[in-house]
Amino acid sequence: MAVNYPMTEAGKKKLEEELQYLKEVRQKEVNDEVKYLRGFCDFSEDVAFAGALDQQSLVKERIQMIEQMLQNAEIIQPTAGKPAVVMLGSTVTFKEIPAGTKETYTIVGTIDADPLQQKISAESPIGKSLLGLKENDEAQVETPSGEMKIKILEVN
């Protein structure tokens, strides 16, 4: 059974660019390094050669992973109007109780997650806790730094 990878069009484009770079530039660099080092090394003891082989393997694995992600991409489409509940693509404003600190995040797939840009993965502790909630709902959120109580102020 194939795993779907939810992402925005921008996230898909970013992966396509990375894949192109890996295939056209990085893979060639690593292969050339392996060929160069192979020319004058003792295979059983050469740390540089072993490192180059590791890099070659990592690049191949990343290429395969990205190809699988792109093949099974599920593009998050913006919804028309205001959604009734928090879902992938929703922008949610909530406040921590009792502190009153307000935070706003967009719920995205893991590909697009960037906490510095207020984009959190639906797989993150906060993201999981917000999915399915609606305005004025309260929830307990288990985070790495402890449990917090939140109230949903707005869902867009």
MDTraj code that builds the backbone (N, CA, C; nanometers):
import mdtraj as md
import numpy as np

residues = "MET ALA VAL ASN TYR PRO MET THR GLU ALA GLY LYS LYS LYS LEU GLU GLU GLU LEU GLN TYR LEU LYS GLU VAL ARG GLN LYS GLU VAL ASN ASP GLU VAL LYS TYR LEU ARG GLY PHE CYS ASP PHE SER GLU ASP VAL ALA PHE ALA GLY ALA LEU ASP GLN GLN SER LEU VAL LYS GLU ARG ILE GLN MET ILE GLU GLN MET LEU GLN ASN ALA GLU ILE ILE GLN PRO THR ALA GLY LYS PRO ALA VAL VAL MET LEU GLY SER THR VAL THR PHE LYS GLU ILE PRO ALA GLY THR LYS GLU THR TYR THR ILE VAL GLY THR ILE ASP ALA ASP PRO LEU GLN GLN LYS ILE SER ALA GLU SER PRO ILE GLY LYS SER LEU LEU GLY LEU LYS GLU ASN ASP GLU ALA GLN VAL GLU THR PRO SER GLY GLU MET LYS ILE LYS ILE LEU GLU VAL ASN".split()
xyz = np.array([
    [0.0844, -0.1188, 0.0000],
    [0.0000, 0.0000, 0.0000],
    [0.0881, 0.1240, 0.0000],
    [0.0661, 0.2138, -0.0934],
    [0.1462, 0.3353, -0.1060],
    [0.1072, 0.4360, 0.0014],
    [0.2069, 0.5049, 0.0523],
    [0.1852, 0.6105, 0.1507],
    [0.1687, 0.7413, 0.0756],
    [0.0652, 0.8185, 0.1095],
    [0.0474, 0.9500, 0.0488],
    [0.1313, 1.0516, 0.1232],
    [0.1842, 1.1476, 0.0504],
    [0.2648, 1.2543, 0.1077],
    [0.1948, 1.3864, 0.0806],
    [0.1199, 1.4380, 0.1803],
    [0.0516, 1.5657, 0.1589],
    [0.1538, 1.6787, 0.1496],
    [0.1330, 1.7671, 0.0498],
    [0.2228, 1.8810, 0.0318],
    [0.1548, 1.9862, -0.0528],
    [0.2049, 2.1063, -0.0437],
    [0.1551, 2.2145, -0.1279],
    [0.2254, 2.2077, -0.2631],
    [0.1766, 2.2869, -0.3568],
    [0.2447, 2.2962, -0.4873],
    [0.3878, 2.3460, -0.4672],
    [0.4063, 2.4404, -0.3740],
    [0.5405, 2.4940, -0.3469],
    [0.6313, 2.3856, -0.2903],
    [0.5780, 2.3023, -0.2018],
    [0.6558, 2.1924, -0.1453],
    [0.6949, 2.0915, -0.2519],
    [0.6037, 2.0648, -0.3451],
    [0.6320, 1.9719, -0.4544],
    [0.7420, 2.0290, -0.5440],
    [0.7319, 2.1571, -0.5736],
    [0.8327, 2.2222, -0.6580],
    [0.9695, 2.2172, -0.5898],
    [0.9729, 2.2393, -0.4603],
    [1.0983, 2.2350, -0.3845],
    [1.1620, 2.0956, -0.3938],
    [1.0801, 1.9910, -0.3810],
    [1.1305, 1.8539, -0.3940],
    [1.1807, 1.8261, -0.5355],
    [1.1075, 1.8739, -0.6349],
    [1.1501, 1.8534, -0.7736],
    [1.2849, 1.9201, -0.7995],
    [1.3039, 2.0396, -0.7434],
    [1.4318, 2.1097, -0.7594],
    [1.5444, 2.0350, -0.6898],
    [1.5177, 1.9838, -0.5693],
    [1.6194, 1.9068, -0.4976],
    [1.6559, 1.7805, -0.5762],
    [1.5547, 1.7125, -0.6289],
    [1.5785, 1.5915, -0.7070],
    [1.6645, 1.6216, -0.8293],
    [1.6330, 1.7284, -0.8983],
    [1.7109, 1.7674, -1.0160],
    [1.8560, 1.7952, -0.9766],
    [1.8779, 1.8678, -0.8677],
    [2.0135, 1.8968, -0.8205],
    [2.0878, 1.7672, -0.7859],
    [2.0211, 1.6779, -0.7125],
    [2.0855, 1.5529, -0.6730],
    [2.1251, 1.4697, -0.7938],
    [2.0364, 1.4623, -0.8931],
    [2.0630, 1.3795, -1.0114],
    [2.1668, 1.4426, -1.1045],
    [2.1564, 1.5730, -1.1238],
    [2.2405, 1.6385, -1.2238],
    [2.3747, 1.6886, -1.1691],
    [2.3822, 1.7169, -1.0396],
    [2.5043, 1.7748, -0.9843],
    [2.5665, 1.6852, -0.8775],
    [2.4950, 1.6648, -0.7689],
    [2.5536, 1.5974, -0.6523],
    [2.5937, 1.4531, -0.6808],
    [2.5074, 1.3800, -0.7492],
    [2.5382, 1.2396, -0.7785],
    [2.6654, 1.2289, -0.8639],
    [2.6822, 1.3176, -0.9598],
    [2.8019, 1.3187, -1.0443],
    [2.9256, 1.3523, -0.9601],
    [2.9134, 1.4509, -0.8711],
    [3.0266, 1.4878, -0.7846],
    [3.0724, 1.3694, -0.7000],
    [2.9774, 1.3019, -0.6383],
    [3.0106, 1.1892, -0.5509],
    [3.0685, 1.0737, -0.6316],
    [3.0089, 1.0438, -0.7461],
    [3.0610, 0.9359, -0.8312],
    [3.2032, 0.9654, -0.8779],
    [3.2292, 1.0912, -0.9147],
    [3.3633, 1.1304, -0.9569],
    [3.4636, 1.1155, -0.8422],
    [3.4204, 1.1515, -0.7215],
    [3.5089, 1.1383, -0.6050],
    [3.5418, 0.9906, -0.5783],
    [3.4422, 0.9046, -0.5877],
    [3.4644, 0.7606, -0.5668],
    [3.5637, 0.7083, -0.6711],
    [3.5438, 0.7468, -0.7976],
    [3.6353, 0.7017, -0.9037],
    [3.7779, 0.7506, -0.8782],
    [3.7900, 0.8762, -0.8375],
    [3.9211, 0.9346, -0.8117],
    [3.9916, 0.8613, -0.6972],
    [3.9204, 0.8419, -0.5873],
    [3.9809, 0.7784, -0.4696],
    [4.0097, 0.6300, -0.4931],
    [3.9311, 0.5670, -0.5775],
    [3.9510, 0.4255, -0.6072],
    [4.0874, 0.4031, -0.6743],
    [4.1352, 0.5048, -0.7428],
    [4.2592, 0.4938, -0.8171],
    [4.3830, 0.4712, -0.7325],
    [4.3824, 0.5163, -0.6094],
    [4.5039, 0.4994, -0.5284],
    [4.4709, 0.4874, -0.3802],
    [4.3996, 0.3807, -0.3475],
    [4.3702, 0.3581, -0.2064],
    [4.3771, 0.2101, -0.1723],
    [4.3958, 0.1869, -0.0445],
    [4.3886, 0.0515, 0.0101],
    [4.2456, 0.0386, 0.0616],
    [4.1613, -0.0305, -0.0137],
    [4.0182, -0.0347, 0.0154],
    [3.9835, -0.0725, 0.1581],
    [4.0654, -0.1546, 0.2215],
    [4.0324, -0.2012, 0.3562],
    [4.0590, -0.0962, 0.4634],
    [4.1427, 0.0047, 0.4330],
    [4.1803, 0.0997, 0.5382],
    [4.1581, 0.2450, 0.5013],
    [4.1110, 0.2747, 0.3852],
    [4.1017, 0.4134, 0.3402],
    [3.9719, 0.4777, 0.3886],
    [3.9854, 0.5688, 0.4833],
    [3.8697, 0.6360, 0.5431],
    [3.8016, 0.7282, 0.4412],
    [3.8802, 0.7978, 0.3611],
    [3.8235, 0.8888, 0.2614],
    [3.7394, 0.8119, 0.1593],
    [3.7889, 0.6974, 0.1168],
    [3.7147, 0.6161, 0.0200],
    [3.5846, 0.5648, 0.0815],
    [3.5926, 0.5177, 0.2056],
    [3.4722, 0.4689, 0.2748],
    [3.3703, 0.5816, 0.2906],
    [3.4180, 0.7019, 0.3219],
    [3.3283, 0.8173, 0.3348],
    [3.2615, 0.8523, 0.2034],
    [3.3379, 0.8442, 0.0955],
    [3.2818, 0.8727, -0.0367],
    [3.1755, 0.7703, -0.0746],
    [3.2013, 0.6435, -0.0415],
    [3.1006, 0.5395, -0.0686],
    [2.9738, 0.5641, 0.0131],
    [2.9908, 0.6071, 0.1383],
    [2.8746, 0.6398, 0.2218],
    [2.7943, 0.7544, 0.1602],
    [2.8642, 0.8579, 0.1139],
    [2.7961, 0.9711, 0.0505],
    [2.7212, 0.9266, -0.0745],
    [2.7838, 0.8393, -0.1527],
    [2.7211, 0.7875, -0.2732],
    [2.5913, 0.7151, -0.2385],
    [2.5963, 0.6358, -0.1343],
    [2.4787, 0.5609, -0.0900],
    [2.3692, 0.6556, -0.0398],
    [2.4071, 0.7568, 0.0375],
    [2.3097, 0.8525, 0.0908],
    [2.2408, 0.9300, -0.0219],
    [2.3160, 0.9701, -0.1219],
    [2.2574, 1.0432, -0.2347],
    [2.1580, 0.9543, -0.3089],
    [2.1942, 0.8287, -0.3332],
    [2.1031, 0.7361, -0.4012],
    [1.9751, 0.7155, -0.3206],
    [1.9890, 0.6992, -0.1883],
    [1.8717, 0.6802, -0.1024],
    [1.7814, 0.8022, -0.1045],
    [1.8403, 0.9214, -0.1008],
    [1.7605, 1.0446, -0.1017],
    [1.6877, 1.0588, -0.2358],
    [1.7543, 1.0257, -0.3449],
    [1.6897, 1.0318, -0.4765],
    [1.5691, 0.9378, -0.4794],
    [1.5870, 0.8154, -0.4311],
    [1.4762, 0.7193, -0.4292],
    [1.3623, 0.7685, -0.3409],
    [1.3965, 0.8270, -0.2270],
    [1.2936, 0.8767, -0.1355],
    [1.2133, 0.9897, -0.1998],
    [1.2816, 1.0836, -0.2613],
    [1.2124, 1.1965, -0.3246],
    [1.1257, 1.1475, -0.4396],
    [1.1772, 1.0552, -0.5193],
    [1.0969, 1.0017, -0.6300],
    [0.9694, 0.9359, -0.5775],
    [0.9806, 0.8623, -0.4679],
    [0.8622, 0.7994, -0.4088],
    [0.7653, 0.9051, -0.3573],
    [0.8176, 1.0075, -0.2926],
    [0.7318, 1.1136, -0.2400],
    [0.6579, 1.1861, -0.3525],
    [0.7289, 1.2152, -0.4602],
    [0.6659, 1.2838, -0.5726],
    [0.5636, 1.1948, -0.6422],
    [0.5945, 1.0663, -0.6529],
    [0.5022, 0.9722, -0.7160],
    [0.3726, 0.9606, -0.6353],
    [0.3825, 0.9752, -0.5035],
    [0.2660, 0.9600, -0.4164],
    [0.2243, 1.0913, -0.3513],
    [0.2571, 1.2024, -0.4184],
    [0.2226, 1.3341, -0.3651],
    [0.0717, 1.3544, -0.3646],
    [0.0239, 1.4115, -0.2568],
    [-0.1169, 1.4497, -0.2457],
    [-0.1171, 1.6010, -0.2249],
    [-0.1518, 1.6740, -0.3297],
    [-0.1440, 1.8192, -0.3249],
    [-0.2585, 1.8743, -0.2400],
    [-0.2216, 1.9560, -0.1427],
    [-0.3200, 2.0201, -0.0557],
    [-0.3795, 2.1373, -0.1327],
    [-0.5093, 2.1306, -0.1567],
    [-0.5785, 2.2372, -0.2284],
    [-0.6414, 2.3333, -0.1271],
    [-0.6255, 2.4626, -0.1493],
    [-0.6915, 2.5570, -0.0600],
    [-0.8432, 2.5397, -0.0693],
    [-0.9095, 2.5503, 0.0438],
    [-1.0546, 2.5338, 0.0450],
    [-1.1219, 2.6668, 0.0147],
    [-1.2362, 2.6585, -0.0504],
    [-1.3151, 2.7788, -0.0772],
    [-1.3926, 2.8126, 0.0484],
    [-1.3854, 2.9360, 0.0902],
    [-1.4562, 2.9768, 0.2103],
    [-1.3831, 2.9346, 0.3358],
    [-1.4480, 2.9556, 0.4468],
    [-1.3885, 2.9263, 0.5766],
    [-1.4207, 2.7824, 0.6154],
    [-1.3173, 2.7018, 0.6467],
    [-1.3444, 2.5626, 0.6833],
    [-1.4121, 2.5528, 0.8206],
    [-1.4934, 2.4506, 0.8374],
    [-1.5639, 2.4310, 0.9641],
    [-1.4701, 2.3794, 1.0724],
    [-1.3733, 2.2980, 1.0331],
    [-1.2799, 2.2394, 1.1299],
    [-1.1367, 2.2539, 1.0791],
    [-1.0425, 2.2363, 1.1690],
    [-0.9008, 2.2416, 1.1332],
    [-0.8661, 2.1181, 1.0506],
    [-0.8023, 2.1409, 0.9357],
    [-0.7578, 2.0321, 0.8493],
    [-0.6280, 2.0750, 0.7824],
    [-0.5693, 1.9853, 0.7050],
    [-0.4487, 2.0216, 0.6315],
    [-0.4754, 2.1464, 0.5490],
    [-0.3857, 2.2421, 0.5574],
    [-0.4012, 2.3667, 0.4837],
    [-0.4673, 2.4769, 0.5641],
    [-0.5266, 2.4442, 0.6791],
    [-0.5911, 2.5453, 0.7622],
    [-0.4871, 2.6314, 0.8335],
    [-0.5214, 2.7586, 0.8514],
    [-0.4424, 2.8474, 0.9362],
    [-0.5221, 2.8663, 1.0639],
    [-0.4582, 2.8349, 1.1758],
    [-0.5279, 2.8319, 1.3047],
    [-0.4636, 2.9315, 1.4008],
    [-0.5483, 3.0116, 1.4646],
    [-0.5015, 3.0984, 1.5716],
    [-0.5598, 3.0447, 1.7009],
    [-0.4741, 3.0253, 1.7996],
    [-0.5194, 2.9774, 1.9307],
    [-0.4456, 3.0523, 2.0389],
    [-0.5006, 3.0418, 2.1597],
    [-0.4298, 3.1020, 2.2733],
    [-0.4075, 2.9953, 2.3783],
    [-0.2941, 3.0103, 2.4453],
    [-0.2628, 2.9199, 2.5550],
    [-0.3398, 2.9655, 2.6779],
    [-0.3924, 2.8679, 2.7514],
    [-0.4682, 2.8972, 2.8732],
    [-0.3840, 2.8498, 2.9913],
    [-0.3646, 2.9255, 3.0938],
    [-0.4211, 3.0572, 3.1241],
    [-0.3323, 3.1730, 3.0780],
    [-0.2148, 3.1475, 3.0238],
    [-0.1191, 3.2534, 2.9897],
    [-0.1755, 3.3566, 2.8929],
    [-0.2597, 3.3135, 2.7993],
    [-0.3185, 3.4057, 2.7028],
    [-0.2305, 3.4325, 2.5818],
    [-0.1176, 3.3652, 2.5726],
    [-0.0283, 3.3823, 2.4582],
    [-0.0961, 3.3328, 2.3317],
    [-0.1020, 3.4200, 2.2293],
    [-0.1646, 3.3817, 2.1020],
    [-0.0580, 3.3336, 2.0046],
    [-0.0942, 3.2300, 1.9280],
    [-0.0063, 3.1773, 1.8250],
    [-0.0900, 3.1446, 1.7026],
    [-0.0295, 3.1603, 1.5853],
    [-0.0970, 3.1285, 1.4599],
    [-0.0067, 3.0376, 1.3781],
    [-0.0629, 2.9268, 1.3317],
    [0.0118, 2.8308, 1.2508],
    [-0.0742, 2.7832, 1.1349],
    [-0.0074, 2.7480, 1.0266],
    [-0.0735, 2.6802, 0.9157],
    [-0.0373, 2.5328, 0.9273],
    [-0.1380, 2.4464, 0.9175],
    [-0.1182, 2.3025, 0.9290],
    [-0.0852, 2.2484, 0.7904],
    [0.0326, 2.1879, 0.7773],
    [0.0807, 2.1394, 0.6475],
    [0.1308, 1.9968, 0.6605],
    [0.1647, 1.9358, 0.5481],
    [0.2294, 1.8052, 0.5489],
    [0.3746, 1.8204, 0.5920],
    [0.4392, 1.7098, 0.6222],
    [0.5769, 1.7151, 0.6717],
    [0.6729, 1.7781, 0.5704],
    [0.6426, 1.7671, 0.4424],
    [0.7285, 1.8238, 0.3377],
    [0.7372, 1.9750, 0.3509],
    [0.6251, 2.0391, 0.3830],
    [0.6177, 2.1853, 0.3867],
    [0.6440, 2.2446, 0.5252],
    [0.6593, 2.1614, 0.6264],
    [0.6738, 2.2116, 0.7630],
    [0.7957, 2.3026, 0.7758],
    [0.7746, 2.4180, 0.8389],
    [0.8810, 2.5145, 0.8655],
    [0.8342, 2.6013, 0.9817],
    [0.8637, 2.5582, 1.1048],
    [0.8156, 2.6321, 1.2219],
    [0.8556, 2.7800, 1.2225],
    [0.9687, 2.8135, 1.1636],
    [1.0112, 2.9535, 1.1588],
    [0.9197, 3.0376, 1.0706],
    [0.8467, 2.9718, 0.9799],
    [0.7499, 3.0390, 0.8933],
    [0.6063, 3.0144, 0.9410],
    [0.5908, 2.9674, 1.0633],
    [0.4601, 2.9354, 1.1235],
    [0.3859, 2.8278, 1.0456],
    [0.4596, 2.7313, 0.9906],
    [0.3995, 2.6171, 0.9217],
    [0.4398, 2.4923, 0.9990],
    [0.3393, 2.4255, 1.0588],
    [0.3697, 2.3054, 1.1366],
    [0.3057, 2.1831, 1.0724],
    [0.3726, 2.0717, 1.0893],
    [0.3259, 1.9463, 1.0318],
    [0.2027, 1.8957, 1.1052],
    [0.1140, 1.8349, 1.0290],
    [-0.0030, 1.7695, 1.0885],
    [0.0398, 1.6515, 1.1746],
    [0.1660, 1.6070, 1.1604],
    [0.2199, 1.4961, 1.2388],
    [0.2823, 1.5431, 1.3708],
    [0.3028, 1.6739, 1.3856],
    [0.3627, 1.7272, 1.5077],
    [0.2617, 1.7177, 1.6223],
    [0.3091, 1.7234, 1.7474],
    [0.2150, 1.7156, 1.8600],
    [0.1042, 1.8212, 1.8539],
    [0.1393, 1.9450, 1.8238],
    [0.0371, 2.0500, 1.8162],
    [-0.0524, 2.0269, 1.6953],
    [0.0074, 1.9961, 1.5807],
    [-0.0704, 1.9720, 1.4591],
    [-0.1728, 1.8618, 1.4777],
    [-0.1294, 1.7485, 1.5355],
    [-0.2218, 1.6367, 1.5605],
    [-0.3365, 1.6793, 1.6509],
    [-0.3043, 1.7568, 1.7524],
    [-0.4056, 1.7985, 1.8496],
    [-0.5071, 1.8948, 1.7901],
    [-0.4653, 1.9739, 1.6915],
    [-0.5547, 2.0735, 1.6329],
    [-0.6491, 2.0151, 1.5282],
    [-0.6063, 1.9099, 1.4580],
    [-0.6889, 1.8535, 1.3510],
    [-0.8277, 1.8145, 1.4015],
    [-0.9294, 1.8585, 1.3274],
    [-1.0678, 1.8236, 1.3611],
    [-1.1348, 1.9187, 1.4588],
    [-1.0590, 2.0101, 1.5184],
    [-1.1188, 2.1059, 1.6117],
    [-1.1803, 2.2224, 1.5351],
    [-1.2689, 2.2965, 1.6027],
    [-1.3308, 2.4140, 1.5408],
    [-1.3153, 2.5333, 1.6349],
    [-1.3552, 2.6489, 1.5875],
    [-1.3427, 2.7703, 1.6676],
    [-1.4118, 2.7518, 1.8027],
    [-1.3495, 2.8043, 1.9073],
    [-1.3946, 2.8004, 2.0467],
    [-1.3730, 2.6661, 2.1156],
    [-1.3224, 2.5644, 2.0423],
    [-1.2882, 2.4371, 2.1068],
    [-1.1645, 2.4567, 2.1937],
    [-1.1597, 2.3795, 2.3020],
    [-1.0411, 2.3773, 2.3876],
    [-0.9821, 2.2376, 2.3818],
    [-0.8495, 2.2304, 2.3967],
    [-0.7829, 2.1003, 2.3890],
    [-0.6576, 2.1003, 2.4748],
    [-0.6216, 1.9806, 2.5198],
    [-0.4936, 1.9584, 2.5878],
    [-0.3950, 1.9125, 2.4810],
    [-0.2790, 1.9739, 2.4784],
    [-0.1772, 1.9404, 2.3799],
    [-0.0539, 1.8919, 2.4532],
    [-0.0101, 1.7722, 2.4170],
    [0.1120, 1.7159, 2.4760],
    [0.2293, 1.7558, 2.3869],
    [0.3210, 1.8336, 2.4415],
    [0.4385, 1.8772, 2.3659],
    [0.5641, 1.8244, 2.4346],
    [0.6775, 1.8289, 2.3683],
    [0.8015, 1.7836, 2.4316],
    [0.8339, 1.8589, 2.5608],
    [0.7891, 1.9839, 2.5703],
    [0.8169, 2.0618, 2.6911],
    [0.7058, 2.0509, 2.7957],
    [0.6085, 1.9647, 2.7714],
    [0.5009, 1.9442, 2.8682],
    [0.3638, 1.9670, 2.8075],
    [0.2638, 1.9491, 2.8904],
    [0.1258, 1.9628, 2.8447],
    [0.0817, 2.1082, 2.8525],
    [0.0013, 2.1508, 2.7539],
    [-0.0552, 2.2855, 2.7588],
    [-0.2005, 2.2798, 2.7142],
    [-0.2780, 2.3727, 2.7645],
    [-0.4189, 2.3823, 2.7280],
    [-0.4332, 2.5007, 2.6327],
    [-0.5105, 2.4790, 2.5256],
    [-0.5301, 2.5849, 2.4263],
    [-0.6774, 2.6016, 2.3943],
    [-0.7108, 2.7200, 2.3428],
    [-0.8449, 2.7490, 2.2936],
    [-0.8313, 2.8013, 2.1519],
    [-0.9082, 2.7417, 2.0596],
    [-0.9051, 2.7832, 1.9188],
    [-0.9815, 2.9131, 1.9057],
    [-0.9145, 3.0158, 1.8526],
    [-0.9771, 3.1464, 1.8321],
    [-1.0305, 3.1635, 1.6901],
    [-0.9538, 3.1114, 1.5920],
    [-0.9948, 3.1315, 1.4529],
    [-0.9372, 3.0201, 1.3654],
    [-1.0181, 2.9762, 1.2680],
    [-0.9757, 2.8765, 1.1696],
    [-1.0012, 2.9343, 1.0306],
    [-0.8968, 2.9420, 0.9500],
    [-0.9095, 2.9922, 0.8112],
    [-0.8522, 2.8907, 0.7160],
])
top = md.Topology()
chain = top.add_chain()
for i, resn in enumerate(residues, 1):
    res = top.add_residue(resn, chain, resSeq=i)
    for name in ("N", "CA", "C"):
        top.add_atom(name, md.element.get_by_symbol(name[0]), res)
traj = md.Trajectory(xyz[None], top)
